[in-house]
Amino acid sequence: MGIPGAGGWTVETLHDEYAQALREDRVLYDSETDHQRLRVFENAKFGRVLTLDGVVQTTEGDEFMYHEMLAHVPILAHGAARRVLIVGGGDGGMAREVLRHESVEHCTMVEIDAGVVDFSKEYLPALSNGVFDDPRLDLVIADGAAFMAERHQPFDVIIVDSTDPIGPGEVLFTDSFYGHASRLLTPDGILVTQNGVPFMQPDELRGTMRAFKTLFPDRGCYLTHVPSYAGGPMALGWGAMSDKARKVSAEVLAERFAAARLTTRYYTPEVHRAAFALPAYVAALLE
Ligand code: SAM
């Protein structure tokens, strides 16, 4: 057992007063792009780990818990999502899960850093699992906020799979960005967002929910567990143009899940519905 912070460990730099440490069994990549510092290393428990500017983005070991819940909850709740937008998601895991749905006809993925895409293909191939070759995927290298401001064609589901609101990810947590998202959703459209760990980052969720209040008739969040997003359950923001998707019954969800013929390791229709049951300390952040 090494000493976290000494050589051979990554000590995460997301919080001032709390840090998780992951042992680096083998460093595979460490480089600066124009936007951020990328590192990939191997850890006996989590497999390959991607960090951007010292913050864990995704790991081979637990990425399924995050990608399945951020992709399948809105798509199965919607029931007829044909056009999906992913903002961020450079590692390809979100696009992989979205395009497992044969019902999705087109997925646009707007990622600011081509470096994340390029090296994820090489160092984290299991995450994208060939999705970058799917003809339904349109990869756009651009700032997601700028893309949304200029976009006019609508989407049924918008998934914000961004970094935390520091650095290039900051613009993806603004009222203006959320305003464009609500403008670009179809009448039953749904926006879902990576919204951090509420026990550690309550202001992130509180801020998003404040913005959602004036933009989305149905808004809230649901929870998932991602061990490498340390500090408790993770909140996924939910902003929908109608409450239809939220009210889908367990039976209908089960039918849609069976019809999609998905093999999942975290998502189930029961977990989907239970994920919206919030502990009081999280619900308080939505008021
Ligand atoms: N699952 C991770 C999490 O929950 O923190 C996020 C994964 S993914 C690696 C985050 C992606 O967001 C990165 O590839 C980063 O380059 C991208 N990103 C950050 N700011 C962006 C922006 N303004 N527009 C588009 N992509 C952005």
Boltz pocket constraint, residues with backbone or C-beta under 6 A from the ligand:
constraints:
  - pocket:
      binder: B
      contacts: [[A, 52], [A, 56], [A, 57], [A, 58], [A, 66], [A, 87], [A, 88], [A, 89], [A, 90], [A, 91], [A, 110], [A, 111], [A, 112], [A, 113], [A, 116], [A, 142], [A, 143], [A, 144], [A, 145], [A, 161], [A, 162], [A, 163], [A, 164], [A, 167], [A, 168], [A, 169], [A, 170], [A, 171], [A, 172], [A, 194]]
      max_distance: 6.0
